[in-house]
Amino acid sequence: MRVMLAEDSTLLREGLVRLLQEEEHEVLAAVGDADALVDAVAADQPDVVVVDVRMPPTHTDEGLRAALEIRRRWPRVCVLVLSQYVEKKYATELMSGDVAGVGYLLKDRVAQVGDFLDALERVGAGGAAFDPEVVRQLLARTSQVDPLATLTPRERDVLERMAQGMTNASIAQELHVSQSAVEKHVNALFDKLRLSHTTGYSRRVLAVLRFLES
């Protein structure tokens, strides 16, 4: 197969190049950042690209965003992500479309060289190869209930007024309830938003921020 690599660790990149060449794969390019990978694919489309997630300049998600761009611009190019991390947002996007020719492996869980090579060949042949841990983490993300959705109507009323900058006393007056009732609602919504044991920050501010983010 004709392969391109994007890995910012020089040692690992050169090791992969040597491994692939020993297996009689043609390595068209081996680069250290995501932009260089996209440029290389634009110049000469390979069968498969192998790309890390966290790459220069910010070492966050450049590699995975490059993988998505490659799939969008050159659908016939297969993509195998090889990383230590599950970047959930873009991984979900990568796996939510046609997964033919797509794989995502975790470096620390590739027990044998043969496992990597098998996954590469499967992806290159139009199949899929996903580490079970990647799937588990993505399913956990999508199955989580939004804590805001668990608030009662009265708790949401209280939170909305907190977002307006109102004190507990003002909220009690506007909702025609006692201040102690408001305080109970506030403590309950802190529990539901998992802010009960937060230290170092204002739980009231954090609750309002979560409300505004929604």
BAVEX-706695 format. One record per atom (N, C-alpha, C): z, y, x negated. Coordinates in steps of 0.2 Angstrom, whole numbers, padded with zeros to 4 digits, always signed. Each point is the difference from the previous one (the first is absolute). Layout:
BEGIN
ZYX;...
***
This chain:
BEGIN
+0000-0006-0004;+0000+0006+0004;+0000+0006-0004;-0002+0006+0003;+0000+0006-0004;+0006+0004+0003;+0004+0001-0005;+0007+0003+0002;+0001+0007-0004;+0004+0004+0004;+0002+0006-0003;+0008+0000+0001;+0003+0003-0005;+0008+0000-0001;+0002+0007+0000;+0006+0002+0004;+0003+0006-0001;+0007-0001-0001;+0003+0001-0006;+0007-0001-0001;+0002+0004-0006;+0006+0004+0002;+0001+0005-0005;+0004-0003-0006;+0003-0006+0000;+0003-0003-0006;-0005-0003-0004;-0001+0003-0006;-0005-0002-0005;+0000-0007-0001;+0007-0003-0001;+0001-0006-0002;-0002-0005+0005;+0001+0001+0006;-0001-0004+0006;-0008+0000+0001;-0003+0006+0000;-0007+0001+0001;-0004-0004-0005;+0002+0000-0007;-0004-0003-0005;+0001-0008+0001;+0006-0002+0002;+0001-0007+0001;-0004-0003+0006;+0000+0004+0005;-0005-0002+0006;-0007+0000-0002;-0002+0005-0004;-0007-0001-0002;-0001-0006-0004;+0004-0002-0005;-0001-0006-0004;+0000-0006+0005;+0005+0000+0004;+0001-0006+0005;-0007-0001+0004;-0002+0005+0003;-0006+0000+0004;-0007-0002-0004;+0000+0003-0006;-0006-0002-0004;+0001-0007-0002;+0006-0003-0002;+0000-0007-0001;-0002-0005+0005;+0001+0003+0007;-0002-0004+0006;-0007+0002+0001;-0004+0003-0004;-0007+0001+0000;-0002+0005+0006;+0005+0005+0002;-0001+0005+0004;-0003+0006-0004;-0004+0004+0003;-0003+0006-0004;+0005+0006+0002;+0003+0003-0005;+0004+0006+0001;-0004+0006-0001;-0002+0003+0006;-0005+0006-0001;+0004+0006-0002;+0006+0001+0002;+0004+0006-0002;+0008-0002+0000;+0004+0003-0004;+0007-0001+0000;+0003+0007-0002;+0003+0003+0005;+0002+0007+0000;+0007+0001+0001;+0003+0006-0001;+0007+0001+0000;+0002+0005+0006;-0005+0002+0004;+0002+0004+0006;-0005-0001+0006;+0002+0002+0006;-0003-0001+0006;-0007+0003+0000;+0000+0007-0002;-0006+0004+0000;-0006-0004-0004;+0002-0002-0006;-0004-0003-0004;-0003-0007+0003;+0004-0003+0004;-0002-0006+0003;-0006+0002+0006;+0002+0005+0004;-0005+0002+0005;-0007+0002-0004;+0001+0004-0005;-0006+0002-0004;-0004-0006-0002;+0003-0005-0003;-0003-0006-0002;-0003-0004+0005;+0003-0001+0006;-0003-0003+0005;-0006+0004+0003;+0000+0006+0000;-0006+0004+0002;-0006-0001-0004;+0002-0001-0006;-0006-0001-0005;-0003-0007+0000;+0004-0005+0002;-0002-0007-0001;+0005-0004+0004;-0002-0002+0007;+0004-0004+0004;+0002-0007-0003;+0006-0002-0001;+0002-0006-0002;+0000-0005+0006;+0002-0006-0001;+0002-0005+0005;+0007+0002+0003;+0004+0001-0005;+0007+0000+0001;+0003+0006-0004;+0005+0004+0003;+0004+0004-0004;+0007-0002+0000;+0004+0000-0005;+0007-0002-0001;+0004+0007-0001;+0004+0002+0004;+0003+0006-0001;+0008+0000+0001;+0003+0004-0004;+0007+0001+0001;+0001+0005+0005;+0006+0001+0003;+0002+0005+0005;+0002+0007-0003;+0005+0000-0005;+0003+0006-0002;-0004+0001-0007;-0004+0006+0000;-0004+0001-0006;+0001+0008-0001;-0003+0002-0006;+0000+0007-0001;-0004+0004+0005;+0002+0007+0001;+0005+0004-0003;+0007-0001+0003;+0001-0001+0006;+0006+0000+0003;+0004-0007+0000;-0004-0005-0001;+0003-0007+0000;+0003-0002+0007;-0003+0002+0005;+0003-0002+0007;-0005-0005+0003;-0006+0003+0003;-0004-0005+0004;-0008+0001-0002;-0001+0003-0006;-0007+0002-0001;-0005-0006+0000;+0003-0006-0003;-0004-0006+0000;-0002-0003+0007;+0005+0000+0004;-0001-0002+0007;-0005+0004+0004;+0001+0007-0001;-0005+0005+0003;-0007-0001-0003;+0000-0002-0006;-0007-0001-0003;-0003-0006+0003;+0004-0005+0001;-0002-0007+0003;-0003+0002+0007;+0004+0004+0004;-0003+0001+0007;-0006+0004+0000;-0001+0005-0005;-0006+0004-0001;-0006-0005-0002;+0001-0005-0004;-0005-0004-0002;-0002-0005+0006;+0005-0002+0004;-0002-0004+0005;-0004+0004+0005;+0001+0006+0001;-0003+0005+0005;-0007+0001-0003;-0001+0002-0006;-0006+0002-0003;-0005-0006-0001;+0003-0005-0003;-0004-0006-0002;+0003-0007+0003;-0001-0001+0007;+0004-0006+0003;-0002-0006-0003;-0005-0001-0004;-0001-0007-0003;+0004-0001-0006;+0003+0005-0003;+0004-0001-0006;+0007-0002+0003;+0002-0006-0003;+0006-0003+0002;+0006+0003-0004;+0006+0000+0002;+0006+0004-0003;+0006-0005+0000;+0003-0001-0006;+0006-0003-0001;+0005+0004-0003;+0005+0002+0004;+0005+0004-0003;+0005-0004-0003;+0002+0002-0006;+0005-0004-0004;+0005+0005-0003;+0006+0000+0003;+0005+0005-0001;+0007-0003+0000;+0005+0004-0002;+0007-0002+0001;+0003+0003+0007;-0004+0004+0003;+0003+0003+0006;-0004-0001+0006;+0003+0000+0006;-0003+0000+0006;+0000+0007+0003;-0006+0004+0000;+0000+0007+0002;-0003-0001+0007;+0005+0001+0005;-0001-0003+0007;-0005+0004+0004;+0000+0007-0001;-0005+0003+0004;-0007-0002-0001;-0002+0001-0006;-0007-0002-0002;-0002-0007+0000;+0006-0004-0001;-0002-0007+0000;-0001-0002+0007;+0004+0003+0005;-0002-0002+0007;-0007+0002+0002;-0002+0006-0003;-0007+0002+0002;-0005-0005-0003;+0001-0002-0006;-0004-0005-0004;-0001-0006+0004;+0006-0002+0003;+0000-0007+0003;-0001+0000+0007;-0001+0006+0003;-0001+0001+0007;-0007-0001+0003;-0005+0001-0005;-0007-0001+0001;-0002-0007-0001;-0006-0001-0002;-0003-0006-0002;+0003-0002-0007;+0003-0006+0000;+0004-0002-0006;-0005-0005-0004;-0006-0001+0002;-0004-0004-0004;-0001+0004-0007;+0001-0004-0005;-0001+0003-0007;+0006+0005-0002;+0006-0001+0003;+0006+0004-0002;+0006-0004-0002;+0003+0002-0005;+0006-0004-0002;+0006+0005-0002;+0006-0002+0000;+0006+0004-0002;+0005-0005-0003;+0000+0000-0007;+0005-0004-0003;+0006+0004-0004;+0006-0002+0000;+0005+0003-0004;+0000-0003-0007;+0000+0004-0005;+0000-0002-0007;+0006-0005-0001;+0006+0002+0002;+0006-0004-0002;+0000-0007+0004;-0004-0001+0005;+0000-0006+0003;-0007-0004-0001;-0004+0002-0005;-0005-0004-0002;+0003-0005-0005;+0001-0006+0002;+0004-0005-0004;-0005-0003-0006;-0006-0001+0001;-0004-0003-0004;-0007+0004-0001;-0003+0000-0006;-0006+0003+0000;-0005-0002+0005;+0000-0007+0001;-0005-0003+0004;+0001+0003+0007;+0006+0002+0002;+0001+0003+0007;-0004+0006+0001;+0000+0005-0006;-0004+0006+0000;-0007-0002+0001;-0002-0004-0005;-0008-0002+0000;-0002-0003+0007;+0004-0004+0003;-0002-0003+0006;-0001+0006+0006;+0005+0004+0000;+0000+0006+0004;-0006+0004-0001;-0002+0002-0006;-0005+0004-0002;-0007-0004+0003;-0001-0006-0002;-0006-0003+0003;+0000-0001+0007;+0006-0001+0003;+0000+0000+0008;-0003+0007+0003;+0003+0005-0003;-0002+0007+0002;-0007+0001-0001;-0002-0001-0006;-0007+0001-0002;-0005-0004+0004;+0002-0006+0003;-0004-0004+0004;+0000+0002+0008;+0004+0006+0001;+0000+0003+0007;+0006-0003+0004;+0005-0003-0004;+0006-0002+0004;+0005+0005-0001;+0007-0002+0001;+0005+0005+0000;+0006-0004-0004;+0004+0004-0004;+0006-0002-0003;+0005+0005+0000;+0005-0002+0004;+0006+0005+0001;+0006-0004-0002;+0004+0003-0005;+0007-0003-0001;+0004+0000+0006;+0004-0005+0002;+0004+0000+0006;+0005+0005+0000;+0003+0002-0006;+0004+0006+0000;-0003+0006+0003;-0006+0002-0002;-0003+0006+0002;-0001-0001+0008;-0002-0005+0003;-0001-0001+0007;+0007+0001+0003;+0006-0003-0003;+0006+0001+0003;+0002+0007+0001;-0001+0004-0006;+0003+0007+0000;-0004+0004+0005;-0007-0002+0001;-0004+0004+0004;+0002-0001+0008;+0001-0007+0001;+0002-0002+0007;+0007+0003+0001;+0005+0001-0005;+0006+0003+0002;+0000+0007+0001;-0005+0003-0003;-0001+0007+0001;-0003+0002+0007;-0005-0004+0002;-0003+0001+0007;+0004-0002+0006;+0005-0005-0002;+0005-0002+0006;+0006+0004+0001;+0001+0004-0005;+0006+0005+0001;-0001+0004+0006;+0006+0001+0004;+0000+0004+0005;+0002+0007-0002;-0004+0005+0002;+0002+0007-0001;+0007+0002+0003;+0005+0002-0005;+0006+0001+0002;+0001+0005+0006;-0005+0005+0000;+0000+0005+0005;-0001-0002+0007;-0004-0006+0000;-0002-0003+0006;+0007-0003+0003;+0005-0002-0004;+0006-0003+0003;+0005+0005+0003;-0002+0007-0001;+0005+0005+0003;+0000+0000+0007;+0006+0001+0004;+0000+0001+0007;-0003+0007+0001;-0002+0001+0007;-0003+0007+0002;+0005+0005-0002;+0007-0001+0001;+0005+0005-0001;+0001+0001-0008;-0001-0005-0004;+0001+0001-0007;-0006+0004-0003;-0006-0002+0003;-0006+0004-0002;+0001+0007+0002;+0003+0002+0006;+0001+0007+0002;+0004+0003-0005;+0005-0003-0002;+0005+0003-0005;-0004+0001-0007;-0004-0005-0002;-0004+0001-0006;-0005+0006+0000;-0003+0000+0006;-0005+0006+0001;+0004+0006-0001;+0006+0001+0003;+0003+0006-0001;+0003+0001-0007;+0002-0005-0003;+0002+0000-0007;-0006+0003-0005;-0006-0002+0002;-0006+0002-0003;-0001+0008+0001;+0002+0002+0005;+0000+0007+0002;+0005+0005-0004;+0005-0004-0003;+0005+0004-0004;+0006+0001+0004;+0001-0004+0006;+0006+0002+0004;+0006-0004-0002;+0006+0002+0000;+0006-0003-0001;+0002-0005+0005;+0005-0004-0001;+0002-0005+0005;+0003+0004+0006;+0003+0005-0001;+0003+0004+0005;-0006+0003+0005;-0005+0003-0003;-0005+0002+0003;-0004-0005+0004;-0001-0006-0003;-0003-0005+0003;+0004-0002+0006;+0006-0001+0000;+0005-0002+0005;-0001+0005+0006;+0000+0006-0002;-0001+0005+0006;-0007+0000+0003;-0005-0001-0004;-0007-0001+0004;-0001-0006+0004;+0003-0005-0003;-0001-0007+0004;+0006-0001+0005;+0005+0005+0001;+0005-0001+0005;+0004-0006-0001;+0002-0002-0007;+0004-0005-0001;+0006+0002-0005;+0005-0004-0001;+0005+0002-0005;-0002+0000-0007;+0003+0004-0004;-0002+0000-0007;+0002-0007-0004;+0005-0003+0003;+0001-0007-0003;-0005-0005+0002;-0003+0001+0006;-0006-0004+0002;-0006+0001-0005;-0001+0006-0001;-0006+0002-0005;+0002-0004-0007;+0006+0001-0002;+0002-0003-0007;-0001-0008+0000;+0001-0003+0006;-0001-0007+0000;-0008-0002+0000;-0004+0005+0003;-0007-0001+0000;-0003+0001-0007;+0003+0005-0003;-0002+0001-0007;+0002-0006-0005;+0006-0002+0001;+0002-0006-0004;-0005-0006+0001;-0001-0001+0007;-0004-0006+0002;-0007+0001-0003;-0003+0006+0000;-0007+0000-0003;+0000+0000-0007;+0005+0002-0004;+0001-0001-0007;+0000-0007-0001;+0003-0004+0004;+0000-0008-0001;-0007-0003+0001;-0003+0002+0005;-0007-0002+0001;-0005+0002-0005;+0001+0006-0003;-0005+0002-0005;+0003-0002-0007;+0005-0004+0000;+0002-0003-0006;+0003+0005-0005;+0003+0005+0003;+0003+0006-0004;+0008+0000+0000;+0003-0006+0002;+0007+0000+0001;+0004+0001-0007;-0003-0003-0005;+0003-0001-0007;-0004+0005-0005;-0004+0004+0002;-0003+0004-0004;+0004+0005-0004;+0000+0001-0006;+0005+0005-0004;-0005+0004-0004;+0003+0006-0001;-0004+0005-0005;-0005+0004+0004;-0001-0001+0006;-0005+0004+0004;+0003+0001+0007;-0002+0005+0004;+0002+0001+0006;-0003-0005+0005;+0004-0004+0003;-0003-0005+0005;-0004+0004+0006;+0003+0006+0002;-0003+0003+0005;-0007+0003-0002;-0001+0002-0006;-0007+0002-0003;-0004-0006+0000;+0002-0005-0003;-0004-0006+0000;-0003-0003+0006;+0005+0000+0005;-0002-0002+0007;-0006+0005+0003;+0001+0006-0001;-0005+0005+0002;-0007-0001-0003;+0001-0001-0007;-0007-0002-0003;-0003-0006+0002;+0004-0005+0002;-0004-0006+0002;-0003+0001+0007;+0004+0004+0004;-0003+0002+0007;-0006+0004-0001;-0001+0005-0005;-0005+0004-0001;-0006-0004-0003;+0001-0005-0004;-0005-0004-0003;-0003-0004+0005;+0003-0002+0006;-0003-0004+0005;-0005+0004+0004;
***
